[in-house]
């Protein structure tokens, strides 16, 4: 993956920014997919697998959030980062993944309580 920590020393070229944005989309999408896979396991009664998948989901979401935070810090509210439709799409993926994880966590808890 693109080295976001060192990339912002100079303004990002369009290709480099697109790579960062794709990383956001990929990690957010992975986080969301893992959360729904965890819910499926919980519905089957396999709560250990569900917890493992939710931890993997958390890690993917954490990476996506780290990249987003770095972009925000480096932009400093000055418009240094070109906002494109793809960047907006990446932000949408990230927010949906965050919401999905929150809701799936609650649903897994409900399934676990009902299973006892």
C-alpha positions as CSV (number, residue, x, y, z in Angstrom):
1,X,0.0,0.0,0.0
2,X,0.9,3.6,-0.5
3,X,3.1,5.1,2.3
4,X,0.7,7.7,3.6
5,X,3.0,8.7,6.4
6,X,5.7,10.0,4.1
7,X,3.6,10.9,1.1
8,X,2.4,14.2,2.2
9,X,5.8,15.9,2.5
10,X,5.0,17.4,-0.9
11,X,1.7,17.8,-2.7
12,X,0.4,14.4,-3.8
13,X,0.3,13.7,-7.5
14,X,-3.1,12.7,-8.8
15,X,-1.9,9.0,-9.2
16,X,-0.6,8.9,-5.6
17,X,-3.8,10.4,-4.2
18,X,-5.9,7.9,-6.2
19,X,-3.9,5.1,-4.6
20,X,-4.5,6.5,-1.2
21,X,-8.2,6.8,-1.9
22,X,-8.4,3.3,-3.2
23,X,-6.8,2.2,0.1
24,X,-9.6,3.9,1.9
25,X,-12.2,2.2,-0.2
26,X,-10.6,-1.3,0.0
27,X,-10.1,-1.1,3.8
28,X,-13.6,0.3,4.5
29,X,-15.2,-2.3,2.2
30,X,-13.3,-5.1,3.9
31,X,-14.4,-3.8,7.3
32,X,-18.0,-3.8,6.2
33,X,-17.9,-7.2,4.5
34,X,-16.2,-8.8,7.6
35,X,-18.9,-7.2,9.9
36,X,-21.7,-8.8,7.8
37,X,-19.9,-12.1,7.6
38,X,-19.6,-12.0,11.5
39,X,-23.3,-11.4,11.7
40,X,-23.9,-14.4,9.5
41,X,-21.8,-16.5,11.9
42,X,-23.6,-15.2,14.9
43,X,-26.9,-16.1,13.3
44,X,-25.5,-19.7,13.0
45,X,-24.6,-19.6,16.7
46,X,-20.8,-19.4,16.1
47,X,-20.0,-16.5,18.3
48,X,-16.3,-17.2,18.5
49,X,-16.0,-16.9,14.7
50,X,-18.2,-13.8,14.8
51,X,-15.9,-12.1,17.4
52,X,-12.8,-13.0,15.3
53,X,-14.3,-11.5,12.2
54,X,-15.4,-8.4,14.1
55,X,-11.8,-7.9,15.3
56,X,-10.6,-8.3,11.7
57,X,-13.2,-5.8,10.7
58,X,-12.1,-3.4,13.4
59,X,-8.5,-3.6,12.2
60,X,-9.5,-2.9,8.6
61,X,-11.6,0.0,9.7
62,X,-8.8,1.3,11.9
63,X,-6.4,1.4,8.9
64,X,-9.0,3.2,6.7
65,X,-9.6,5.7,9.5
66,X,-5.9,6.3,10.0
67,X,-5.6,7.1,6.3
68,X,-8.6,9.5,6.4
69,X,-7.2,11.2,9.5
70,X,-3.8,11.7,7.8
71,X,-5.5,13.2,4.7
72,X,-7.5,15.6,7.0
73,X,-4.4,16.6,8.9
74,X,-2.3,17.2,5.8
75,X,-5.1,19.2,4.2
76,X,-5.3,21.5,7.2
77,X,-8.6,22.9,6.0
78,X,-6.8,24.8,3.3
79,X,-7.9,22.7,0.2
80,X,-4.5,21.2,-0.3
81,X,-6.1,17.8,-1.1
82,X,-8.1,17.8,-4.3
83,X,-11.6,16.7,-3.5
84,X,-12.9,14.4,-6.2
85,X,-15.9,12.3,-6.7
86,X,-13.8,9.3,-5.9
87,X,-12.6,10.8,-2.6
88,X,-16.3,11.5,-1.7
89,X,-17.1,7.9,-2.6
90,X,-14.3,6.7,-0.3
91,X,-15.6,8.8,2.6
92,X,-19.0,7.3,2.0
93,X,-17.6,3.8,2.1
94,X,-15.8,4.6,5.4
95,X,-18.9,6.1,7.1
96,X,-21.1,3.2,6.0
97,X,-18.5,0.7,7.3
98,X,-18.4,2.5,10.6
99,X,-22.2,2.4,10.9
100,X,-22.4,-1.2,9.8
101,X,-19.9,-2.3,12.5
102,X,-21.9,-0.4,15.2
103,X,-25.2,-2.0,14.2
104,X,-23.7,-5.5,13.6
105,X,-22.1,-5.4,17.0
106,X,-25.5,-4.8,18.6
107,X,-27.1,-7.5,16.5
108,X,-24.5,-10.0,17.5
109,X,-25.1,-9.2,21.1
110,X,-28.9,-9.7,20.6
111,X,-28.3,-13.1,18.9
112,X,-25.9,-14.1,21.7
113,X,-28.5,-13.2,24.3
114,X,-31.2,-15.1,22.5
115,X,-29.0,-18.1,22.1
116,X,-28.5,-18.5,25.9
